[in-house]
């Protein structure tokens, strides 16, 4: 995303990007092995800026063999709570769980699952990615194809 670097603000472990009217800080913590993304700008355009950054990171992560990158979401209004795994939040949404509770210091905070996920990706986009179907055409007799929910090899 070199063309998006804001005013030359780049250093060994981070960068400030300008995406539309948003500014994004993308910072790596080498020791903790994590990347943090913070976006400032109009609320209704921040998700698009985050999406552009996530896409680039997904491309990079996909190109590194054996890397199992995991995504975590910080909890708004719960600064002491551990971030929740993005896939866990998606699973809660698919199962119909509207809320979950997290520990924030000495208190419990109720998290609205759909609301926190909608800050990252639209509900429509989440449903589309969850329901992608791969169609295979032609003669697949005598081939090994992973199918089904359990990804069992069927012949």
C-alpha positions as CSV (number, residue, x, y, z in Angstrom):
1,X,0.0,0.0,0.0
2,X,3.0,2.3,-0.7
3,X,0.8,4.7,-2.6
4,X,-1.3,5.3,0.5
5,X,1.5,6.2,2.9
6,X,0.6,9.5,4.5
7,X,3.2,12.2,4.3
8,X,6.2,9.8,4.4
9,X,5.1,8.5,7.8
10,X,6.7,5.0,7.7
11,X,9.2,3.3,10.0
12,X,10.5,-0.2,10.4
13,X,7.5,-1.6,12.3
14,X,4.7,0.7,11.2
15,X,3.1,3.1,8.8
16,X,0.4,5.8,8.7
17,X,-1.9,5.4,5.6
18,X,-4.3,7.8,4.2
19,X,-7.3,6.0,2.7
20,X,-9.9,8.4,1.5
21,X,-10.6,10.8,4.3
22,X,-9.3,8.3,6.9
23,X,-5.9,7.9,8.5
24,X,-4.9,4.4,9.5
25,X,-2.0,3.4,11.8
26,X,-0.7,0.0,11.0
27,X,1.8,-1.1,13.6
28,X,3.7,-4.4,14.1
29,X,4.8,-5.6,17.6
30,X,7.6,-8.0,16.7
31,X,7.9,-9.3,20.2
32,X,4.2,-10.1,20.7
33,X,3.9,-11.2,17.1
34,X,0.9,-9.1,16.3
35,X,-0.2,-6.3,14.0
36,X,-2.5,-3.6,15.3
37,X,-4.7,-1.4,13.1
38,X,-6.3,1.8,14.3
39,X,-8.4,4.0,12.0
40,X,-9.4,7.6,12.5
41,X,-12.0,9.3,10.2
42,X,-15.6,9.4,9.4
43,X,-17.4,6.5,11.1
44,X,-19.3,5.5,7.9
45,X,-16.0,5.1,5.9
46,X,-13.7,3.5,8.4
47,X,-14.9,0.0,7.7
48,X,-13.9,0.4,4.0
49,X,-10.5,1.6,5.0
50,X,-10.1,-1.4,7.3
51,X,-11.3,-3.7,4.6
52,X,-8.6,-2.4,2.2
53,X,-5.9,-3.0,4.8
54,X,-7.3,-6.5,5.8
55,X,-7.3,-7.5,2.1
56,X,-3.7,-6.6,1.7
57,X,-2.7,-8.4,5.0
58,X,-4.7,-11.5,3.9
59,X,-2.8,-11.5,0.6
60,X,0.5,-11.3,2.4
61,X,-0.4,-13.9,5.0
62,X,-1.7,-16.2,2.2
63,X,1.7,-16.0,0.5
64,X,3.6,-17.3,3.5
65,X,3.5,-21.0,3.7
66,X,2.6,-22.5,7.1
67,X,1.5,-19.2,8.5
68,X,-1.7,-19.5,10.5
69,X,-2.6,-15.8,11.0
70,X,-5.5,-15.2,13.4
71,X,-7.7,-12.1,13.7
72,X,-8.8,-10.6,17.0
73,X,-11.2,-7.8,17.7
74,X,-10.8,-5.4,20.6
75,X,-13.9,-4.8,22.7
76,X,-15.3,-1.2,22.6
77,X,-16.0,0.2,26.1
78,X,-13.9,-2.6,27.7
79,X,-10.3,-1.4,27.6
80,X,-9.1,-4.2,30.0
81,X,-10.8,-7.1,28.2
82,X,-8.9,-9.5,26.1
83,X,-9.7,-9.1,22.4
84,X,-12.1,-11.8,21.0
85,X,-11.1,-14.0,18.1
86,X,-12.9,-12.9,15.0
87,X,-13.8,-16.5,13.9
88,X,-15.3,-17.0,17.4
89,X,-17.5,-13.9,16.9
90,X,-18.6,-15.2,13.5
91,X,-19.4,-18.6,15.0
92,X,-21.6,-16.9,17.7
93,X,-23.4,-15.0,15.0
94,X,-24.0,-18.1,12.9
95,X,-25.4,-19.9,15.9
96,X,-27.8,-17.0,16.6
97,X,-26.1,-15.8,19.8
98,X,-26.7,-12.0,19.9
99,X,-24.5,-11.3,22.9
100,X,-21.6,-12.7,24.8
101,X,-20.0,-11.6,28.1
102,X,-16.3,-10.7,28.6
103,X,-14.3,-9.9,31.7
104,X,-13.1,-6.3,31.8
105,X,-11.0,-6.0,34.9
106,X,-13.4,-6.5,37.8
107,X,-16.6,-6.3,35.8
108,X,-18.4,-8.2,33.2
109,X,-19.3,-6.5,29.9
110,X,-22.0,-7.6,27.6
111,X,-20.9,-7.5,23.9
112,X,-23.4,-7.2,21.1
113,X,-22.0,-9.7,18.6
114,X,-23.6,-8.3,15.5
115,X,-22.6,-4.7,16.4
116,X,-19.0,-5.5,16.9
117,X,-18.8,-7.6,13.7
118,X,-20.5,-4.8,11.7
119,X,-17.6,-2.5,12.7
120,X,-15.4,-4.8,10.7
121,X,-17.5,-6.1,7.8
122,X,-21.1,-5.6,6.7
123,X,-23.6,-8.3,7.6
124,X,-24.2,-8.9,3.9
125,X,-20.5,-9.4,3.3
126,X,-20.3,-11.8,6.2
127,X,-23.2,-13.8,4.9
128,X,-21.7,-13.9,1.4
129,X,-18.4,-15.2,2.6
130,X,-20.1,-17.8,4.8
131,X,-22.2,-19.2,1.9
132,X,-19.6,-19.4,-0.9
133,X,-20.2,-22.5,-3.0
134,X,-17.7,-24.1,-5.2
135,X,-19.1,-25.7,-8.3
136,X,-17.1,-28.5,-10.0
137,X,-17.9,-29.4,-13.5
138,X,-16.8,-32.2,-15.7
139,X,-15.9,-35.8,-14.9
140,X,-14.5,-36.2,-11.4
141,X,-14.8,-39.9,-11.3
142,X,-11.7,-41.5,-9.6
143,X,-10.5,-38.2,-8.2
144,X,-10.0,-37.1,-4.6
145,X,-12.1,-34.1,-3.8
146,X,-12.7,-32.7,-0.3
147,X,-16.4,-32.3,0.2
148,X,-18.9,-32.1,3.0
149,X,-18.8,-30.3,6.3
150,X,-16.2,-32.7,7.8
151,X,-13.9,-32.4,4.7
152,X,-13.8,-36.2,4.2
153,X,-12.2,-37.5,1.1
154,X,-15.0,-39.2,-0.9
155,X,-14.7,-41.2,-4.1
